[in-house]
Amino acid sequence: MKIFISHASKDAPIARQLAEQLKAAGHSVWIPENEILPGDNWAKKLGQALEDSDIIIVLVTRQAFDSESVTREIQYALTADHIKGRVIPIFLGPDSKKPTQVPWILQKLDPLRIRGKKPDWQKVIDKVHSLAS
């Protein structure tokens, strides 16, 4: 499965951590920090990555809703036919039980809630595997 991780730039370290875990589980993962080089047409590369993805994971944090990129990526994920049913919102951090500013639709998509400084990514890996089969 090709996985796109949507996240705020401030959440890049945790997105990289999740990407490594998913790669170790045998998945192809796209995060901008690893794929877009200086001088690249970032909009074109980002658009192609979204089109090529089988699953889109959205890291939902306080910073995510200050990010226009995350908002656009969520809009794409919710309207793209090839992603239908394969958007995984992950509510991160201490506010994961009662997220604020979260669009109602993300709360209806069976989100995962992960807290703690050392997240247990197994729930995410299991969810990806269930969507892949």
Contact map, one row per residue, 1 for C-alpha under 8 A:
1110000000000000000000000011000000000000000000000000111000000000000000000000000000000000000000000000000000000000000000000000000000010
1111000000000000000000000011110000000000000000000001111000000000000000000000000000000000000000000000000000000000000000000000000000000
1111100000000000000000000011110000000000000000000000111110000000000000000000000000000000000000000000000000000000000000000000000000000
0111110000000000000000000000111000000000000000001100111110000000000000000000000000000000000000000000000000000000000000000000000000000
0011111000000010001000000000111000000000000000000000000111100000000000000000000000000000000000000000000000000000000000000000000000000
0001111100000000000000000000001000000000000000000000000111100000000001001100000000000000000000000000000000000000000000000000000000000
0000111110110010000000000000000000000000000000000000000001110001000001000000000000000000000000000000000000000000000000000000000000000
0000011111110000000000000000000000000000000000000000000000100011111011000000000000000000000000000000000000000000000000000000000000000
0000001111110000000000000000000000000000000000000000000000000000000000000000000000000000000000000000000000000000000000000000000000000
0000000111111000000000000000000000000000000000000000000000000010000000000000000000000000000000000000000000000000000000000000000000000
0000001111111110000000000000000000000000000000000000000000000010000000000000000000000000000000000000000000000000000000000000000000000
0000001111111111000000000000000010000000000000000000000000000000000000000000000000000000000000000000000000000000000000000000000000000
0000000001111111100000000000000000000000000000000000000000000000000000000000000000000000000000000000000000000000000000000000000000000
0000000000111111110000000000000000000000000000000000000000000000000000000000000000000000000000000000000000000000000000000000000000000
0000101000111111111000000000001000000000000000000000000000100000000000000000000000000000000000000000000000000000000000000000000000000
0000000000011111111100000000001000000000000000000000000000000000000000000000000000000000000000000000000000000000000000000000000000000
0000000000001111111110000000000000000000000000000000000000000000000000000000000000000000000000000000000000000000000000000000000000000
0000000000000111111111000000000000000000000000000000000000000000000000000000000000000000000000000000000000000000000000001000000000000
0000100000000011111111100000111000000000000000000000000000000000000000000000000000000000000000000000000000000000000000000000000000000
0000000000000001111111110000000000000000000000000000000000000000000000000000000000000000000000000000000000000000000000000000000000000
0000000000000000111111111000000000000000000000000000000000000000000000000000000000000000000000000000000000000000000000001000100000000
0000000000000000011111111111100000000000000000000000000000000000000000000000000000000000000000000000000000000000000000000000100000000
0000000000000000001111111111100000000000000000000000000000000000000000000000000000000000000000000000000000000000000000000000000000000
0000000000000000000111111110000000000000000000000000000000000000000000000000000000000000000000000000000000000000000000000000000000000
0000000000000000000011111110000000000000000000000000000000000000000000000000000000000000000000000000000000000000000000000000100000000
0000000000000000000001111111000000000000000000000000000000000000000000000000000000000000000000000000000000000000000000000000000000000
1110000000000000000001111111100000000000000000000000000000000000000000000000000000000000000000000000000000000000000000000000000000000
1110000000000000000001100111110000000000000000000000000000000000000000000000000000000000000000000000000000000000000000000000000000000
0111100000000000001001100011111000000000000000000000000000000000000000000000000000000000000000000000000000000000000000000000000000000
0111100000000000001000000001111101100000000000001000000000000000000000000000000000000000000000000000000000000000000000000000000000000
0001110000000011001000000000111111100000000000000000000000000000000000000000000000000000000000000000000000000000000000000000000000000
0000000000000000000000000000011111110000000001000000000000000000000000000000000000000000000000000000000000000000000000000000000000000
0000000000010000000000000000001111110000000000000000000000000000000000000000000000000000000000000000000000000000000000000000000000000
0000000000000000000000000000011111111000000000000000000000000000000000000000000000000000000000000000000000000000000000000000000000000
0000000000000000000000000000011111111000000000000000000000000000000000000000000000000000000000000000000000000000000000000000000000000
0000000000000000000000000000000111111101010010000000000000000000000000000000000000000000000000000000000000000000000000000000000000000
0000000000000000000000000000000001111111000000000000000000000000000000000000000000000000000000000000000000000000000000000000000000000
0000000000000000000000000000000000011111000000000000000000000000000000000000000000000000000000000000000000000000000000000000000000000
0000000000000000000000000000000000001111100000000000000000000000000000000000000000000000000000000000000000000000000000000000000000000
0000000000000000000000000000000000011111110010000000000000000000000000000000000000000000000000000000000000000000000000000000000000000
0000000000000000000000000000000000000011111110000000000000000000000000000000000000000000000000000000000000000000000000000000000000000
0000000000000000000000000000000000010001111111000000000000000000000000000000000000000000000000000000000000000000000000000000000000000
0000000000000000000000000000000000000000111111100000000000000000000000000000000000000000000000000000000000000000000000000000000000000
0000000000000000000000000000000000000000111111110000000000000000000000000000000000000000000000000000000000000000000000000000000000000
0000000000000000000000000000000000010001111111111000000000000000000000000000000000000000000000000000000000000000000000000000000000000
0000000000000000000000000000000100000000011111111100000000000000000000000000000000000000000000000000000000000000000000000000000000000
0000000000000000000000000000000000000000001111111110000000000000000000000000000000000000000000000000000000000000000000000000000000000
0000000000000000000000000000000000000000000111111111000000000000000000000000000000000000000000000000000000000000000000000000000000000
0001000000000000000000000000010000000000000011111111100000000000000000000000000000000000000000000000000000000000000000000000000000000
0001000000000000000000000000000000000000000001111111100100000000000000001001100000000000000000000000000000000000000000000000000000000
0000000000000000000000000000000000000000000000111111100000000000000000000000000000000000000000000000000000000000000000000000000000000
0100000000000000000000000000000000000000000000011111110000000000000000000000000000000000000000000000000000000000000000000000000000000
1111000000000000000000000000000000000000000000001111111100000000000000000000000000100000000000000000000000000000000000000000000000000
1111000000000000000000000000000000000000000000000001111100000000000000000000000001100100000000000000000000000000000000000000000000000
1111000000000000000000000000000000000000000000000000111110000000000000000000000000100111000000000000000000000000000000000000000100000
0011110000000000000000000000000000000000000000000100111111000000000000000000100000100111000000000000000000000000000000000000000000000
0011110000000000000000000000000000000000000000000000001111100000000000000000000000000011110000000000000000000000000000000000000000000
0000111000000000000000000000000000000000000000000000000111110000000001000100000000000011110000000000000000000000000000000000000000000
0000111100000010000000000000000000000000000000000000000011111001000000000000000000000000111100000000000000000000000000000000000000000
0000001000000000000000000000000000000000000000000000000001111111100000000000000000000000111100000000010000000000000000000000000000000
0000000000000000000000000000000000000000000000000000000000111111100000000000000000000000001110000000000000000000000000000000000000000
0000000000000000000000000000000000000000000000000000000000011111110000000000000000000000000000000001000000000000000000000000000000000
0000000101100000000000000000000000000000000000000000000000011111111000000000000000000000000000000000000000000000000000000000000000000
0000001100000000000000000000000000000000000000000000000000111111111001100000000000000000000000000000000000000000000000000000000000000
0000000100000000000000000000000000000000000000000000000000011111111101100000000000000000000000000000110000000000000000000000000000000
0000000100000000000000000000000000000000000000000000000000000111111100000000000000000000000000000000000000000000000000000000000000000
0000000100000000000000000000000000000000000000000000000000000011111111100000000000000000000000000000000000000000000000000000000000000
0000000000000000000000000000000000000000000000000000000000000000111111110000000000000000000000000000000000000000000000000000000000000
0000000100000000000000000000000000000000000000000000000000000000001111111000000000000000000000000000000000000000000000000000000000000
0000011100000000000000000000000000000000000000000000000001000001101111111100000000000000000000000000000000000000000000000000000000000
0000000000000000000000000000000000000000000000000000000000000001101111111110000000000000000000000000000000000000000000000000000000000
0000000000000000000000000000000000000000000000000000000000000000000111111111000000000000000000000000000000000000000000000000000000000
0000010000000000000000000000000000000000000000000100000000000000000011111111100000000000000000000000000000000000000000000000000000000
0000010000000000000000000000000000000000000000000000000001000000000001111111110000000000000000000000000000000000000000000000000000000
0000000000000000000000000000000000000000000000000000000000000000000000111111111000000000000000000000000000000000000000000000000000000
0000000000000000000000000000000000000000000000000100000000000000000000011111111100000000000000000000000000000000000000000000000000000
0000000000000000000000000000000000000000000000000100000100000000000000001111111100110010000000000000000000000000000000000000000000000
0000000000000000000000000000000000000000000000000000000000000000000000000111111100110010000000000000000000000000000000000000000000000
0000000000000000000000000000000000000000000000000000000000000000000000000011111110010000000000000000000000000000000000000000000000000
0000000000000000000000000000000000000000000000000000000000000000000000000001111111110000000000000000000000000000000000000000000000000
0000000000000000000000000000000000000000000000000000000000000000000000000000001111110000000000000000000000000000000000000000000000000
0000000000000000000000000000000000000000000000000000010000000000000000000000000111110000000000000000000000000000000000000000000000000
0000000000000000000000000000000000000000000000000000111100000000000000000000110111111110000000000000000000000000000000000000000000000
0000000000000000000000000000000000000000000000000000000000000000000000000000111111111110000000000000000000000000000000000000000000000
0000000000000000000000000000000000000000000000000000000000000000000000000000000000111110000000000000000000000000000000000000000000000
0000000000000000000000000000000000000000000000000000011100000000000000000000000000111111000000000000000000000000000000000000000000100
0000000000000000000000000000000000000000000000000000001111000000000000000000110000111111100000000000000000001000000000000000000000000
0000000000000000000000000000000000000000000000000000001111000000000000000000000000000111110000000000000000001111000000000000000000000
0000000000000000000000000000000000000000000000000000000011110000000000000000000000000011111000000000000001101111000000000000000000000
0000000000000000000000000000000000000000000000000000000011110000000000000000000000000001111100000000000000000011110000000000000000000
0000000000000000000000000000000000000000000000000000000000111000000000000000000000000000111110111010000000000011110000000000000000000
0000000000000000000000000000000000000000000000000000000000111000000000000000000000000000011111110000000000000000111000000000000000000
0000000000000000000000000000000000000000000000000000000000001000000000000000000000000000001111110000000000000000011100000000000000000
0000000000000000000000000000000000000000000000000000000000000000000000000000000000000000000111111000000000000000001100000000000000000
0000000000000000000000000000000000000000000000000000000000000000000000000000000000000000001111111111000000000000000000000000000000000
0000000000000000000000000000000000000000000000000000000000000000000000000000000000000000001111111110000000000000111000000000000000000
0000000000000000000000000000000000000000000000000000000000000000000000000000000000000000001001111110000000000000100000000000000000000
0000000000000000000000000000000000000000000000000000000000000000000000000000000000000000000000111111000000000000000000000000000000000
0000000000000000000000000000000000000000000000000000000000000000000000000000000000000000001000111111110000000000000000000000000000000
0000000000000000000000000000000000000000000000000000000000000100000000000000000000000000000000100111110000000000000000000000000000000
0000000000000000000000000000000000000000000000000000000000000000100000000000000000000000000000000011111000000000000000000000000000000
0000000000000000000000000000000000000000000000000000000000010000100000000000000000000000000000000011111101100000000000000000000000000
0000000000000000000000000000000000000000000000000000000000000000000000000000000000000000000000000000111111100000000000000000000000000
0000000000000000000000000000000000000000000000000000000000000000000000000000000000000000000000000000011111110000000000000000000000000
0000000000000000000000000000000000000000000000000000000000000000000000000000000000000000000000000000001111111000000000000000000000000
0000000000000000000000000000000000000000000000000000000000000000000000000000000000000000100000000000011111111110000000000000000000000
0000000000000000000000000000000000000000000000000000000000000000000000000000000000000000100000000000011111111110000000000000000000000
0000000000000000000000000000000000000000000000000000000000000000000000000000000000000000000000000000000111111110000000000000000000000
0000000000000000000000000000000000000000000000000000000000000000000000000000000000000011100000000000000011111110000000000000000000000
0000000000000000000000000000000000000000000000000000000000000000000000000000000000000001100000000000000001111111000000000000000000000
0000000000000000000000000000000000000000000000000000000000000000000000000000000000000001111000000000000001111111100000000000000000000
0000000000000000000000000000000000000000000000000000000000000000000000000000000000000001111000000000000000000111110000000011000000000
0000000000000000000000000000000000000000000000000000000000000000000000000000000000000000011100011000000000000011111000000000000000000
0000000000000000000000000000000000000000000000000000000000000000000000000000000000000000011110010000000000000001111100110000000000000
0000000000000000000000000000000000000000000000000000000000000000000000000000000000000000000111010000000000000000111110100000000000000
0000000000000000000000000000000000000000000000000000000000000000000000000000000000000000000011000000000000000000011111100000000000000
0000000000000000000000000000000000000000000000000000000000000000000000000000000000000000000000000000000000000000001111100000000000000
0000000000000000000000000000000000000000000000000000000000000000000000000000000000000000000000000000000000000000000111110000000000000
0000000000000000000000000000000000000000000000000000000000000000000000000000000000000000000000000000000000000000011111111000000000000
0000000000000000000000000000000000000000000000000000000000000000000000000000000000000000000000000000000000000000010001111110000000000
0000000000000000010010000000000000000000000000000000000000000000000000000000000000000000000000000000000000000000000000111111100000000
0000000000000000000000000000000000000000000000000000000000000000000000000000000000000000000000000000000000000000000000011111110000000
0000000000000000000000000000000000000000000000000000000000000000000000000000000000000000000000000000000000000001000000011111111000000
0000000000000000000000000000000000000000000000000000000000000000000000000000000000000000000000000000000000000001000000001111111100000
0000000000000000000011001000000000000000000000000000000000000000000000000000000000000000000000000000000000000000000000001111111110000
0000000000000000000000000000000000000000000000000000000000000000000000000000000000000000000000000000000000000000000000000111111111000
0000000000000000000000000000000000000000000000000000000000000000000000000000000000000000000000000000000000000000000000000011111111100
0000000000000000000000000000000000000000000000000000001000000000000000000000000000000000000000000000000000000000000000000001111111110
0000000000000000000000000000000000000000000000000000000000000000000000000000000000000000000000000000000000000000000000000000111111111
0000000000000000000000000000000000000000000000000000000000000000000000000000000000000000000000000000000000000000000000000000011111111
0000000000000000000000000000000000000000000000000000000000000000000000000000000000000100000000000000000000000000000000000000001111111
1000000000000000000000000000000000000000000000000000000000000000000000000000000000000000000000000000000000000000000000000000000111111
0000000000000000000000000000000000000000000000000000000000000000000000000000000000000000000000000000000000000000000000000000000011111
